[in-house]
């Protein structure tokens, strides 16, 4: 179920490093090098498969930008923030 | 060394599926699902490390967009097209 704006603000305050962007939530993760960035991407992919919820992932050498949105609901849901929280734990 | 426009056109004609976009070259690869897309991303990452030349990689569920550019030369070089050709062989 799509979250109301107040709920989004509440959930967002609980996931460090994530911000709203064009209705989705997004975060950039920085690493030492490309190999370390790829390790993170693979761990994030495992989380995505486990939750059956898949962020867009943009790899730029040693940085990885994740963007999450619930397409089926046309907005942000608990699942988006669950994914954000689980991915934050990978750092 | 940065390629001249005529050389870029020539090299581009030799890498199926790649096109010019804002001075870089880019291609989108489609897969059955996210797991297959991730397998491709990991193989493309191995090519990138082997060539020491790293494309931007955008994963969107079952699609992967690669964008290549030689930042140190401020343009396209033989290495960009070598990476494109090697990645095309992964399909």
Backbone of each chain as nested JSON, in Angstrom:
{
  "chains": [
    {"id": "A", "residues": [
      {"number": 1, "name": "UNK", "atoms": {"N": [0.84, -1.196, 0.0], "CA": [0.0, 0.0, 0.0], "C": [0.876, 1.248, 0.0]}},
      {"number": 2, "name": "UNK", "atoms": {"N": [0.504, 2.174, -0.846], "CA": [1.26, 3.42, -0.988], "C": [1.24, 4.205, 0.326]}},
      {"number": 3, "name": "UNK", "atoms": {"N": [2.393, 4.692, 0.733], "CA": [2.489, 5.465, 1.973], "C": [2.056, 6.915, 1.742]}},
      {"number": 4, "name": "UNK", "atoms": {"N": [1.462, 7.497, 2.769], "CA": [1.115, 8.924, 2.731], "C": [2.387, 9.749, 2.926]}},
      {"number": 5, "name": "UNK", "atoms": {"N": [2.392, 11.002, 2.487], "CA": [3.596, 11.846, 2.6], "C": [4.184, 11.89, 4.013]}},
      {"number": 6, "name": "UNK", "atoms": {"N": [3.328, 11.954, 5.024], "CA": [3.819, 11.984, 6.408], "C": [4.523, 10.695, 6.783]}},
      {"number": 7, "name": "UNK", "atoms": {"N": [3.984, 9.579, 6.313], "CA": [4.617, 8.279, 6.566], "C": [5.962, 8.186, 5.846]}},
      {"number": 8, "name": "UNK", "atoms": {"N": [6.007, 8.701, 4.635], "CA": [7.259, 8.691, 3.874], "C": [8.324, 9.475, 4.637]}},
      {"number": 9, "name": "UNK", "atoms": {"N": [7.97, 10.656, 5.129], "CA": [8.919, 11.496, 5.875], "C": [9.42, 10.763, 7.115]}},
      {"number": 10, "name": "UNK", "atoms": {"N": [8.498, 10.076, 7.792], "CA": [8.864, 9.309, 8.989], "C": [9.842, 8.185, 8.648]}},
      {"number": 11, "name": "UNK", "atoms": {"N": [9.502, 7.389, 7.641], "CA": [10.362, 6.257, 7.257], "C": [11.721, 6.749, 6.751]}},
      {"number": 12, "name": "UNK", "atoms": {"N": [11.699, 7.859, 6.015], "CA": [12.932, 8.398, 5.44], "C": [13.911, 8.816, 6.527]}},
      {"number": 13, "name": "UNK", "atoms": {"N": [13.382, 9.32, 7.639], "CA": [14.247, 9.767, 8.74], "C": [14.969, 8.587, 9.391]}},
      {"number": 14, "name": "UNK", "atoms": {"N": [14.509, 7.369, 9.09], "CA": [15.091, 6.178, 9.71], "C": [16.134, 5.465, 8.837]}},
      {"number": 15, "name": "UNK", "atoms": {"N": [16.299, 5.938, 7.607], "CA": [17.294, 5.308, 6.725], "C": [18.348, 6.337, 6.323]}},
      {"number": 16, "name": "UNK", "atoms": {"N": [19.47, 6.278, 7.018], "CA": [20.571, 7.233, 6.813], "C": [21.053, 7.221, 5.365]}},
      {"number": 17, "name": "UNK", "atoms": {"N": [21.229, 8.418, 4.807], "CA": [21.839, 8.521, 3.472], "C": [20.865, 8.482, 2.317]}},
      {"number": 18, "name": "UNK", "atoms": {"N": [19.589, 8.203, 2.61], "CA": [18.593, 8.13, 1.535], "C": [17.828, 9.446, 1.455]}},
      {"number": 19, "name": "UNK", "atoms": {"N": [17.485, 9.82, 0.21], "CA": [16.684, 11.026, 0.025], "C": [15.622, 10.808, -1.047]}},
      {"number": 20, "name": "UNK", "atoms": {"N": [14.617, 11.651, -0.998], "CA": [13.568, 11.618, -2.014], "C": [14.091, 12.226, -3.307]}},
      {"number": 21, "name": "UNK", "atoms": {"N": [13.733, 11.601, -4.432], "CA": [14.078, 12.175, -5.735], "C": [13.026, 11.73, -6.739]}},
      {"number": 22, "name": "UNK", "atoms": {"N": [12.265, 12.671, -7.227], "CA": [11.227, 12.404, -8.228], "C": [10.302, 11.265, -7.807]}},
      {"number": 23, "name": "UNK", "atoms": {"N": [9.9, 11.311, -6.54], "CA": [8.921, 10.343, -6.054], "C": [9.489, 9.008, -5.615]}},
      {"number": 24, "name": "UNK", "atoms": {"N": [10.777, 8.79, -5.897], "CA": [11.45, 7.563, -5.454], "C": [12.39, 7.916, -4.294]}},
      {"number": 25, "name": "UNK", "atoms": {"N": [13.035, 6.914, -3.691], "CA": [14.116, 7.199, -2.742], "C": [15.418, 6.694, -3.339]}},
      {"number": 26, "name": "UNK", "atoms": {"N": [16.487, 7.439, -3.061], "CA": [17.77, 7.136, -3.686], "C": [18.918, 7.38, -2.709]}},
      {"number": 27, "name": "UNK", "atoms": {"N": [19.988, 6.602, -2.863], "CA": [21.179, 6.769, -2.031], "C": [22.404, 6.396, -2.851]}},
      {"number": 28, "name": "UNK", "atoms": {"N": [23.518, 7.074, -2.568], "CA": [24.786, 6.775, -3.236], "C": [25.75, 6.178, -2.219]}},
      {"number": 29, "name": "UNK", "atoms": {"N": [26.361, 5.073, -2.585], "CA": [27.331, 4.382, -1.729], "C": [28.703, 4.447, -2.399]}},
      {"number": 30, "name": "UNK", "atoms": {"N": [29.698, 4.887, -1.617], "CA": [31.055, 5.05, -2.16], "C": [31.972, 3.949, -1.65]}},
      {"number": 31, "name": "UNK", "atoms": {"N": [32.845, 3.464, -2.525], "CA": [33.769, 2.395, -2.161], "C": [35.194, 2.75, -2.559]}},
      {"number": 32, "name": "UNK", "atoms": {"N": [36.127, 1.892, -2.126], "CA": [37.55, 2.115, -2.407], "C": [37.819, 2.033, -3.91]}},
      {"number": 33, "name": "UNK", "atoms": {"N": [37.211, 1.034, -4.539], "CA": [37.463, 0.824, -5.966], "C": [36.291, 0.067, -6.596]}},
      {"number": 34, "name": "UNK", "atoms": {"N": [36.433, -0.245, -7.876], "CA": [35.382, -0.908, -8.632], "C": [35.07, -2.298, -8.075]}},
      {"number": 35, "name": "UNK", "atoms": {"N": [36.124, -3.034, -7.695], "CA": [35.914, -4.397, -7.192], "C": [35.05, -4.382, -5.926]}},
      {"number": 36, "name": "UNK", "atoms": {"N": [35.32, -3.429, -5.046], "CA": [34.549, -3.324, -3.816], "C": [33.106, -2.879, -4.109]}},
      {"number": 37, "name": "UNK", "atoms": {"N": [32.953, -2.005, -5.078], "CA": [31.606, -1.572, -5.494], "C": [30.81, -2.764, -6.032]}},
      {"number": 38, "name": "UNK", "atoms": {"N": [31.482, -3.621, -6.81], "CA": [30.803, -4.79, -7.371], "C": [30.405, -5.784, -6.275]}},
      {"number": 39, "name": "UNK", "atoms": {"N": [31.235, -5.913, -5.245], "CA": [30.865, -6.793, -4.123], "C": [29.58, -6.296, -3.465]}},
      {"number": 40, "name": "UNK", "atoms": {"N": [29.507, -4.989, -3.273], "CA": [28.307, -4.399, -2.685], "C": [27.088, -4.641, -3.59]}},
      {"number": 41, "name": "UNK", "atoms": {"N": [27.251, -4.439, -4.882], "CA": [26.143, -4.629, -5.827], "C": [25.62, -6.065, -5.739]}},
      {"number": 42, "name": "UNK", "atoms": {"N": [26.52, -7.011, -5.624], "CA": [26.083, -8.413, -5.545], "C": [25.367, -8.721, -4.231]}},
      {"number": 43, "name": "UNK", "atoms": {"N": [25.819, -8.097, -3.155], "CA": [25.121, -8.294, -1.883], "C": [23.753, -7.609, -1.923]}},
      {"number": 44, "name": "UNK", "atoms": {"N": [23.698, -6.425, -2.523], "CA": [22.414, -5.723, -2.664], "C": [21.465, -6.526, -3.564]}},
      {"number": 45, "name": "UNK", "atoms": {"N": [22.013, -7.181, -4.581], "CA": [21.196, -8.01, -5.473], "C": [20.595, -9.19, -4.708]}},
      {"number": 46, "name": "UNK", "atoms": {"N": [21.366, -9.759, -3.782], "CA": [20.842, -10.857, -2.956], "C": [19.678, -10.376, -2.084]}},
      {"number": 47, "name": "UNK", "atoms": {"N": [19.819, -9.19, -1.509], "CA": [18.732, -8.605, -0.71], "C": [17.497, -8.392, -1.601]}},
      {"number": 48, "name": "UNK", "atoms": {"N": [17.725, -7.862, -2.798], "CA": [16.622, -7.601, -3.733], "C": [15.866, -8.888, -4.07]}},
      {"number": 49, "name": "UNK", "atoms": {"N": [16.612, -9.961, -4.312], "CA": [15.973, -11.232, -4.643], "C": [15.217, -11.787, -3.43]}},
      {"number": 50, "name": "UNK", "atoms": {"N": [15.816, -11.638, -2.259], "CA": [15.175, -12.139, -1.027], "C": [13.855, -11.421, -0.767]}},
      {"number": 51, "name": "UNK", "atoms": {"N": [13.82, -10.126, -1.045], "CA": [12.591, -9.335, -0.819], "C": [11.679, -9.333, -2.049]}},
      {"number": 52, "name": "UNK", "atoms": {"N": [12.177, -9.894, -3.153], "CA": [11.489, -9.788, -4.446], "C": [11.12, -8.327, -4.73]}},
      {"number": 53, "name": "UNK", "atoms": {"N": [12.118, -7.478, -4.542], "CA": [11.934, -6.036, -4.746], "C": [13.274, -5.498, -5.236]}},
      {"number": 54, "name": "UNK", "atoms": {"N": [13.278, -4.93, -6.445], "CA": [14.536, -4.696, -7.143], "C": [14.801, -3.212, -7.384]}},
      {"number": 55, "name": "UNK", "atoms": {"N": [15.807, -2.672, -6.734], "CA": [16.157, -1.271, -6.984], "C": [16.837, -1.119, -8.337]}},
      {"number": 56, "name": "UNK", "atoms": {"N": [16.744, 0.072, -8.92], "CA": [17.653, 0.408, -10.012], "C": [19.03, 0.61, -9.388]}},
      {"number": 57, "name": "UNK", "atoms": {"N": [20.058, 0.081, -10.038], "CA": [21.423, 0.194, -9.502], "C": [22.331, 0.759, -10.586]}},
      {"number": 58, "name": "UNK", "atoms": {"N": [22.93, 1.911, -10.294], "CA": [23.851, 2.544, -11.238], "C": [25.262, 2.489, -10.673]}},
      {"number": 59, "name": "UNK", "atoms": {"N": [26.118, 1.726, -11.374], "CA": [27.514, 1.56, -10.945], "C": [28.376, 2.527, -11.748]}},
      {"number": 60, "name": "UNK", "atoms": {"N": [29.104, 3.39, -11.039], "CA": [30.044, 4.305, -11.705], "C": [31.397, 4.148, -11.045]}},
      {"number": 61, "name": "UNK", "atoms": {"N": [32.194, 3.236, -11.546], "CA": [33.504, 2.86, -11.007], "C": [33.394, 2.497, -9.526]}},
      {"number": 62, "name": "UNK", "atoms": {"N": [33.685, 3.435, -8.623], "CA": [33.658, 3.075, -7.2], "C": [32.426, 3.604, -6.469]}},
      {"number": 63, "name": "UNK", "atoms": {"N": [31.41, 4.041, -7.208], "CA": [30.183, 4.47, -6.551], "C": [28.987, 3.697, -7.096]}},
      {"number": 64, "name": "UNK", "atoms": {"N": [28.017, 3.483, -6.246], "CA": [26.807, 2.763, -6.625], "C": [25.606, 3.582, -6.156]}},
      {"number": 65, "name": "UNK", "atoms": {"N": [24.744, 3.967, -7.088], "CA": [23.522, 4.672, -6.724], "C": [22.344, 3.701, -6.808]}},
      {"number": 66, "name": "UNK", "atoms": {"N": [21.609, 3.582, -5.717], "CA": [20.399, 2.76, -5.706], "C": [19.188, 3.68, -5.71]}},
      {"number": 67, "name": "UNK", "atoms": {"N": [18.169, 3.307, -6.489], "CA": [16.916, 4.05, -6.536], "C": [15.776, 3.055, -6.399]}},
      {"number": 68, "name": "UNK", "atoms": {"N": [14.865, 3.327, -5.466], "CA": [13.803, 2.367, -5.154], "C": [12.439, 3.035, -5.246]}},
      {"number": 69, "name": "UNK", "atoms": {"N": [11.483, 2.288, -5.75], "CA": [10.137, 2.784, -6.012], "C": [9.265, 1.54, -6.189]}},
      {"number": 70, "name": "UNK", "atoms": {"N": [7.985, 1.625, -5.797], "CA": [7.107, 0.475, -6.015], "C": [6.218, 0.74, -7.228]}},
      {"number": 71, "name": "UNK", "atoms": {"N": [6.642, 0.198, -8.358], "CA": [5.955, 0.476, -9.626], "C": [4.497, 0.032, -9.586]}},
      {"number": 72, "name": "UNK", "atoms": {"N": [4.242, -1.113, -8.952], "CA": [2.874, -1.653, -8.932], "C": [1.917, -0.755, -8.158]}},
      {"number": 73, "name": "UNK", "atoms": {"N": [2.446, 0.058, -7.231], "CA": [1.599, 0.953, -6.425], "C": [1.719, 2.407, -6.899]}},
      {"number": 74, "name": "UNK", "atoms": {"N": [2.634, 2.652, -7.81], "CA": [2.83, 4.02, -8.287], "C": [3.288, 4.963, -7.19]}},
      {"number": 75, "name": "UNK", "atoms": {"N": [4.066, 4.437, -6.244], "CA": [4.533, 5.298, -5.149], "C": [5.489, 4.539, -4.249]}},
      {"number": 76, "name": "UNK", "atoms": {"N": [5.728, 5.097, -3.073], "CA": [6.617, 4.473, -2.093], "C": [5.809, 3.634, -1.109]}},
      {"number": 77, "name": "UNK", "atoms": {"N": [6.344, 2.471, -0.755], "CA": [5.677, 1.552, 0.174], "C": [6.654, 1.133, 1.274]}},
      {"number": 78, "name": "UNK", "atoms": {"N": [6.137, 0.4, 2.243], "CA": [6.993, -0.133, 3.315], "C": [8.152, -0.942, 2.737]}},
      {"number": 79, "name": "UNK", "atoms": {"N": [7.873, -1.636, 1.639], "CA": [8.886, -2.507, 1.051], "C": [10.098, -1.706, 0.563]}},
      {"number": 80, "name": "UNK", "atoms": {"N": [9.851, -0.508, 0.053], "CA": [10.963, 0.334, -0.392], "C": [11.889, 0.659, 0.773]}},
      {"number": 81, "name": "UNK", "atoms": {"N": [11.285, 0.982, 1.915], "CA": [12.089, 1.362, 3.079], "C": [12.715, 0.145, 3.744]}},
      {"number": 82, "name": "UNK", "atoms": {"N": [12.05, -1.006, 3.629], "CA": [12.643, -2.243, 4.123], "C": [13.913, -2.554, 3.322]}},
      {"number": 83, "name": "UNK", "atoms": {"N": [13.816, -2.407, 2.015], "CA": [14.989, -2.644, 1.178], "C": [16.107, -1.654, 1.529]}},
      {"number": 84, "name": "UNK", "atoms": {"N": [15.757, -0.374, 1.674], "CA": [16.761, 0.649, 2.026], "C": [17.464, 0.292, 3.341]}},
      {"number": 85, "name": "UNK", "atoms": {"N": [16.682, -0.119, 4.337], "CA": [17.25, -0.447, 5.655], "C": [18.164, -1.668, 5.56]}},
      {"number": 86, "name": "UNK", "atoms": {"N": [17.729, -2.683, 4.807], "CA": [18.533, -3.907, 4.67], "C": [19.834, -3.618, 3.918]}},
      {"number": 87, "name": "UNK", "atoms": {"N": [19.759, -2.784, 2.895], "CA": [20.958, -2.449, 2.127], "C": [21.923, -1.627, 2.978]}},
      {"number": 88, "name": "UNK", "atoms": {"N": [21.4, -0.735, 3.783], "CA": [22.265, 0.052, 4.685], "C": [23.064, -0.837, 5.619]}},
      {"number": 89, "name": "UNK", "atoms": {"N": [22.49, -1.958, 5.995], "CA": [23.18, -2.894, 6.896], "C": [24.357, -3.597, 6.212]}},
      {"number": 90, "name": "UNK", "atoms": {"N": [24.436, -3.528, 4.898], "CA": [25.521, -4.183, 4.162], "C": [26.83, -3.412, 4.29]}},
      {"number": 91, "name": "UNK", "atoms": {"N": [26.739, -2.119, 4.595], "CA": [27.948, -1.29, 4.693], "C": [28.76, -1.658, 5.92]}}
    ]},
    {"id": "B", "residues": [
      {"number": 1, "name": "UNK", "atoms": {"N": [44.344, 7.741, -27.326], "CA": [44.162, 8.967, -28.123], "C": [42.71, 9.082, -28.572]}},
      {"number": 2, "name": "UNK", "atoms": {"N": [42.17, 10.258, -28.421], "CA": [40.791, 10.539, -28.809], "C": [40.591, 10.292, -30.303]}},
      {"number": 3, "name": "UNK", "atoms": {"N": [39.515, 9.594, -30.632], "CA": [39.229, 9.305, -32.042], "C": [38.56, 10.502, -32.707]}},
      {"number": 4, "name": "UNK", "atoms": {"N": [38.826, 10.68, -33.997], "CA": [38.152, 11.71, -34.793], "C": [36.73, 11.227, -35.107]}},
      {"number": 5, "name": "UNK", "atoms": {"N": [35.805, 12.149, -35.416], "CA": [34.411, 11.772, -35.684], "C": [34.268, 10.672, -36.736]}},
      {"number": 6, "name": "UNK", "atoms": {"N": [35.069, 10.728, -37.791], "CA": [34.997, 9.705, -38.838], "C": [35.401, 8.334, -38.309]}},
      {"number": 7, "name": "UNK", "atoms": {"N": [36.417, 8.326, -37.445], "CA": [36.868, 7.065, -36.836], "C": [35.801, 6.512, -35.896]}},
      {"number": 8, "name": "UNK", "atoms": {"N": [35.146, 7.415, -35.148], "CA": [34.07, 6.987, -34.251], "C": [32.959, 6.317, -35.055]}},
      {"number": 9, "name": "UNK", "atoms": {"N": [32.556, 6.948, -36.16], "CA": [31.489, 6.388, -37.005], "C": [31.874, 5.004, -37.519]}},
      {"number": 10, "name": "UNK", "atoms": {"N": [33.133, 4.883, -37.913], "CA": [33.633, 3.602, -38.425], "C": [33.584, 2.523, -37.338]}},
      {"number": 11, "name": "UNK", "atoms": {"N": [34.128, 2.838, -36.158], "CA": [34.153, 1.859, -35.065], "C": [32.735, 1.505, -34.613]}},
      {"number": 12, "name": "UNK", "atoms": {"N": [31.869, 2.529, -34.606], "CA": [30.495, 2.316, -34.139], "C": [29.75, 1.33, -35.035]}},
      {"number": 13, "name": "UNK", "atoms": {"N": [30.047, 1.38, -36.322], "CA": [29.376, 0.476, -37.272], "C": [29.762, -0.977, -37.023]}},
      {"number": 14, "name": "UNK", "atoms": {"N": [30.819, -1.179, -36.24], "CA": [31.309, -2.547, -36.002], "C": [30.826, -3.14, -34.673]}},
      {"number": 15, "name": "UNK", "atoms": {"N": [30.105, -2.353, -33.87], "CA": [29.601, -2.887, -32.587], "C": [28.069, -2.803, -32.568]}},
      {"number": 16, "name": "UNK", "atoms": {"N": [27.456, -3.912, -32.867], "CA": [25.999, -4.01, -32.958], "C": [25.319, -3.576, -31.66]}},
      {"number": 17, "name": "UNK", "atoms": {"N": [24.307, -2.73, -31.785], "CA": [23.498, -2.376, -30.624], "C": [23.979, -1.153, -29.87]}},
      {"number": 18, "name": "UNK", "atoms": {"N": [25.155, -0.636, -30.232], "CA": [25.699, 0.541, -29.532], "C": [25.38, 1.796, -30.323]}},
      {"number": 19, "name": "UNK", "atoms": {"N": [25.116, 2.882, -29.59], "CA": [24.872, 4.159, -30.255], "C": [25.551, 5.287, -29.493]}},
      {"number": 20, "name": "UNK", "atoms": {"N": [25.724, 6.403, -30.19], "CA": [26.288, 7.597, -29.568], "C": [25.24, 8.272, -28.712]}},
      {"number": 21, "name": "UNK", "atoms": {"N": [25.637, 8.754, -27.545], "CA": [24.742, 9.526, -26.697], "C": [25.569, 10.501, -25.872]}},
      {"number": 22, "name": "UNK", "atoms": {"N": [25.389, 11.756, -26.135], "CA": [26.103, 12.815, -25.401], "C": [27.602, 12.566, -25.361]}},
      {"number": 23, "name": "UNK", "atoms": {"N": [28.17, 12.194, -26.493], "CA": [29.619, 12.024, -26.604], "C": [30.16, 10.696, -26.138]}},
      {"number": 24, "name": "UNK", "atoms": {"N": [29.312, 9.892, -25.5], "CA": [29.705, 8.549, -25.068], "C": [29.051, 7.518, -26.005]}},
      {"number": 25, "name": "UNK", "atoms": {"N": [29.371, 6.238, -25.821], "CA": [28.61, 5.194, -26.508], "C": [27.854, 4.376, -25.468]}},
      {"number": 26, "name": "UNK", "atoms": {"N": [26.655, 3.941, -25.856], "CA": [25.785, 3.273, -24.902], "C": [25.013, 2.142, -25.578]}},
      {"number": 27, "name": "UNK", "atoms": {"N": [24.683, 1.113, -24.805], "CA": [23.893, -0.009, -25.318], "C": [23.056, -0.583, -24.177]}},
      {"number": 28, "name": "UNK", "atoms": {"N": [21.87, -1.072, -24.511], "CA": [20.996, -1.705, -23.522], "C": [20.902, -3.202, -23.831]}},
      {"number": 29, "name": "UNK", "atoms": {"N": [21.095, -4.017, -22.809], "CA": [21.028, -5.472, -22.94], "C": [19.836, -5.977, -22.13]}},
      {"number": 30, "name": "UNK", "atoms": {"N": [18.998, -6.785, -22.767], "CA": [17.782, -7.291, -22.129], "C": [17.947, -8.761, -21.763]}},
      {"number": 31, "name": "UNK", "atoms": {"N": [17.423, -9.136, -20.601], "CA": [17.534, -10.513, -20.134], "C": [16.184, -11.041, -19.683]}},
      {"number": 32, "name": "UNK", "atoms": {"N": [16.158, -12.336, -19.375], "CA": [14.928, -12.999, -18.951], "C": [14.458, -12.429, -17.617]}},
      {"number": 33, "name": "UNK", "atoms": {"N": [15.393, -12.246, -16.702], "CA": [15.038, -11.779, -15.361], "C": [16.241, -11.098, -14.703]}},
      {"number": 34, "name": "UNK", "atoms": {"N": [16.049, -10.7, -13.465], "CA": [17.086, -9.979, -12.72], "C": [18.339, -10.836, -12.524]}},
      {"number": 35, "name": "UNK", "atoms": {"N": [18.141, -12.11, -12.217], "CA": [19.29, -12.994, -11.957], "C": [20.183, -13.095, -13.192]}},
      {"number": 36, "name": "UNK", "atoms": {"N": [19.549, -13.194, -14.35], "CA": [20.319, -13.295, -15.593], "C": [21.018, -11.957, -15.89]}},
      {"number": 37, "name": "UNK", "atoms": {"N": [20.34, -10.857, -15.599], "CA": [20.951, -9.535, -15.783], "C": [22.189, -9.395, -14.893]}},
      {"number": 38, "name": "UNK", "atoms": {"N": [22.093, -9.887, -13.644], "CA": [23.228, -9.799, -12.715], "C": [24.407, -10.654, -13.187]}},
      {"number": 39, "name": "UNK", "atoms": {"N": [24.107, -11.823, -13.777], "CA": [25.185, -12.654, -14.32], "C": [25.947, -11.888, -15.408]}},
      {"number": 40, "name": "UNK", "atoms": {"N": [25.196, -11.217, -16.255], "CA": [25.809, -10.421, -17.318], "C": [26.657, -9.291, -16.726]}},
      {"number": 41, "name": "UNK", "atoms": {"N": [26.118, -8.598, -15.73], "CA": [26.839, -7.49, -15.093], "C": [28.167, -7.981, -14.521]}},
      {"number": 42, "name": "UNK", "atoms": {"N": [28.167, -9.153, -13.918], "CA": [29.406, -9.686, -13.357], "C": [30.421, -10.077, -14.43]}},
      {"number": 43, "name": "UNK", "atoms": {"N": [29.909, -10.592, -15.539], "CA": [30.834, -10.919, -16.643], "C": [31.382, -9.629, -17.268]}},
      {"number": 44, "name": "UNK", "atoms": {"N": [30.507, -8.625, -17.409], "CA": [30.953, -7.329, -17.95], "C": [31.969, -6.682, -17.0]}},
      {"number": 45, "name": "UNK", "atoms": {"N": [31.77, -6.864, -15.692], "CA": [32.713, -6.319, -14.698], "C": [34.079, -6.987, -14.845]}},
      {"number": 46, "name": "UNK", "atoms": {"N": [34.112, -8.287, -15.144], "CA": [35.378, -8.983, -15.357], "C": [36.11, -8.419, -16.58]}},
      {"number": 47, "name": "UNK", "atoms": {"N": [35.353, -8.156, -17.638], "CA": [35.938, -7.55, -18.841], "C": [36.498, -6.169, -18.498]}},
      {"number": 48, "name": "UNK", "atoms": {"N": [35.736, -5.398, -17.733], "CA": [36.153, -4.048, -17.349], "C": [37.462, -4.079, -16.564]}},
      {"number": 49, "name": "UNK", "atoms": {"N": [37.567, -5.016, -15.64], "CA": [38.791, -5.133, -14.844], "C": [39.961, -5.594, -15.716]}},
      {"number": 50, "name": "UNK", "atoms": {"N": [39.701, -6.525, -16.634], "CA": [40.758, -7.03, -17.517], "C": [41.316, -5.91, -18.397]}},
      {"number": 51, "name": "UNK", "atoms": {"N": [40.43, -5.026, -18.866], "CA": [40.85, -3.917, -19.737], "C": [41.244, -2.678, -18.925]}},
      {"number": 52, "name": "UNK", "atoms": {"N": [41.013, -2.717, -17.636], "CA": [41.148, -1.529, -16.768], "C": [40.403, -0.343, -17.375]}},
      {"number": 53, "name": "UNK", "atoms": {"N": [39.174, -0.606, -17.756], "CA": [38.321, 0.41, -18.391], "C": [36.893, 0.091, -17.972]}},
      {"number": 54, "name": "UNK", "atoms": {"N": [36.258, 1.034, -17.277], "CA": [35.028, 0.705, -16.555], "C": [33.824, 1.475, -17.073]}},
      {"number": 55, "name": "UNK", "atoms": {"N": [32.88, 0.776, -17.669], "CA": [31.661, 1.435, -18.133], "C": [30.768, 1.798, -16.953]}},
      {"number": 56, "name": "UNK", "atoms": {"N": [29.938, 2.823, -17.12], "CA": [28.816, 2.996, -16.203], "C": [27.824, 1.876, -16.5]}},
      {"number": 57, "name": "UNK", "atoms": {"N": [27.274, 1.276, -15.459], "CA": [26.326, 0.164, -15.661], "C": [25.057, 0.45, -14.875]}},
      {"number": 58, "name": "UNK", "atoms": {"N": [23.952, 0.538, -15.582], "CA": [22.658, 0.795, -14.942], "C": [21.788, -0.46, -15.05]}},
      {"number": 59, "name": "UNK", "atoms": {"N": [21.506, -1.068, -13.904], "CA": [20.692, -2.285, -13.851], "C": [19.258, -1.89, -13.509]}},
      {"number": 60, "name": "UNK", "atoms": {"N": [18.32, -2.275, -14.373], "CA": [16.893, -2.045, -14.11], "C": [16.162, -3.372, -14.272]}},
      {"number": 61, "name": "UNK", "atoms": {"N": [16.059, -4.097, -13.202], "CA": [15.472, -5.431, -13.176], "C": [16.118, -6.349, -14.222]}},
      {"number": 62, "name": "UNK", "atoms": {"N": [15.506, -6.504, -15.386], "CA": [16.064, -7.434, -16.378], "C": [16.791, -6.726, -17.525]}},
      {"number": 63, "name": "UNK", "atoms": {"N": [17.066, -5.432, -17.363], "CA": [17.824, -4.744, -18.404], "C": [19.074, -4.105, -17.808]}},
      {"number": 64, "name": "UNK", "atoms": {"N": [20.113, -4.036, -18.617], "CA": [21.38, -3.437, -18.19], "C": [21.826, -2.465, -19.272]}},
      {"number": 65, "name": "UNK", "atoms": {"N": [21.999, -1.198, -18.891], "CA": [22.513, -0.218, -19.837], "C": [23.974, 0.069, -19.518]}},
      {"number": 66, "name": "UNK", "atoms": {"N": [24.834, -0.097, -20.52], "CA": [26.248, 0.236, -20.356], "C": [26.544, 1.529, -21.104]}},
      {"number": 67, "name": "UNK", "atoms": {"N": [27.352, 2.391, -20.497], "CA": [27.766, 3.645, -21.132], "C": [29.272, 3.774, -20.968]}},
      {"number": 68, "name": "UNK", "atoms": {"N": [29.966, 4.014, -22.08], "CA": [31.429, 4.014, -22.066], "C": [31.968, 5.317, -22.646]}},
      {"number": 69, "name": "UNK", "atoms": {"N": [33.039, 5.796, -22.043], "CA": [33.64, 7.08, -22.387], "C": [35.041, 7.059, -21.779]}},
      {"number": 70, "name": "UNK", "atoms": {"N": [36.0, 7.716, -22.429], "CA": [37.341, 7.777, -21.839], "C": [37.537, 9.136, -21.178]}},
      {"number": 71, "name": "UNK", "atoms": {"N": [37.346, 9.158, -19.866], "CA": [37.39, 10.425, -19.132], "C": [38.754, 11.104, -19.259]}},
      {"number": 72, "name": "UNK", "atoms": {"N": [39.838, 10.312, -19.226], "CA": [41.19, 10.892, -19.251], "C": [41.477, 11.598, -20.581]}},
      {"number": 73, "name": "UNK", "atoms": {"N": [40.748, 11.216, -21.652], "CA": [40.97, 11.839, -22.965], "C": [39.848, 12.81, -23.319]}},
      {"number": 74, "name": "UNK", "atoms": {"N": [38.806, 12.824, -22.503], "CA": [37.662, 13.692, -22.788], "C": [36.946, 13.33, -24.077]}},
      {"number": 75, "name": "UNK", "atoms": {"N": [36.93, 12.052, -24.412], "CA": [36.273, 11.628, -25.652], "C": [36.278, 10.121, -25.782]}},
      {"number": 76, "name": "UNK", "atoms": {"N": [35.992, 9.651, -26.983], "CA": [35.972, 8.212, -27.26], "C": [37.314, 7.764, -27.809]}},
      {"number": 77, "name": "UNK", "atoms": {"N": [37.754, 6.591, -27.373], "CA": [39.047, 6.041, -27.805], "C": [38.848, 4.594, -28.268]}},
      {"number": 78, "name": "UNK", "atoms": {"N": [39.931, 4.026, -28.802], "CA": [39.887, 2.613, -29.225], "C": [39.45, 1.722, -28.057]}},
      {"number": 79, "name": "UNK", "atoms": {"N": [39.849, 2.089, -26.853], "CA": [39.544, 1.265, -25.688], "C": [38.037, 1.177, -25.446]}},
      {"number": 80, "name": "UNK", "atoms": {"N": [37.316, 2.262, -25.691], "CA": [35.864, 2.232, -25.524], "C": [35.236, 1.196, -26.456]}},
      {"number": 81, "name": "UNK", "atoms": {"N": [35.72, 1.17, -27.696], "CA": [35.138, 0.247, -28.668], "C": [35.62, -1.185, -28.434]}},
      {"number": 82, "name": "UNK", "atoms": {"N": [36.828, -1.318, -27.896], "CA": [37.319, -2.652, -27.526], "C": [36.422, -3.222, -26.418]}},
      {"number": 83, "name": "UNK", "atoms": {"N": [36.097, -2.391, -25.444], "CA": [35.211, -2.846, -24.366], "C": [33.83, -3.211, -24.925]}},
      {"number": 84, "name": "UNK", "atoms": {"N": [33.299, -2.369, -25.799], "CA": [31.978, -2.643, -26.394], "C": [31.99, -3.986, -27.13]}},
      {"number": 85, "name": "UNK", "atoms": {"N": [33.038, -4.217, -27.918], "CA": [33.129, -5.455, -28.695], "C": [33.243, -6.674, -27.769]}},
      {"number": 86, "name": "UNK", "atoms": {"N": [34.049, -6.544, -26.727], "CA": [34.236, -7.669, -25.786], "C": [32.935, -7.958, -25.035]}},
      {"number": 87, "name": "UNK", "atoms": {"N": [32.218, -6.915, -24.65], "CA": [30.959, -7.105, -23.926], "C": [29.919, -7.733, -24.854]}},
      {"number": 88, "name": "UNK", "atoms": {"N": [29.901, -7.333, -26.102], "CA": [28.943, -7.923, -27.055], "C": [29.145, -9.442, -27.179]}},
      {"number": 89, "name": "UNK", "atoms": {"N": [30.39, -9.87, -27.019], "CA": [30.677, -11.315, -27.113], "C": [30.129, -12.102, -25.927]}},
      {"number": 90, "name": "UNK", "atoms": {"N": [29.754, -11.411, -24.878], "CA": [29.22, -12.104, -23.687], "C": [27.791, -12.603, -23.923]}},
      {"number": 91, "name": "UNK", "atoms": {"N": [27.082, -12.004, -24.865], "CA": [25.712, -12.4, -25.123], "C": [25.636, -13.783, -25.753]}}
    ]}
  ]
}
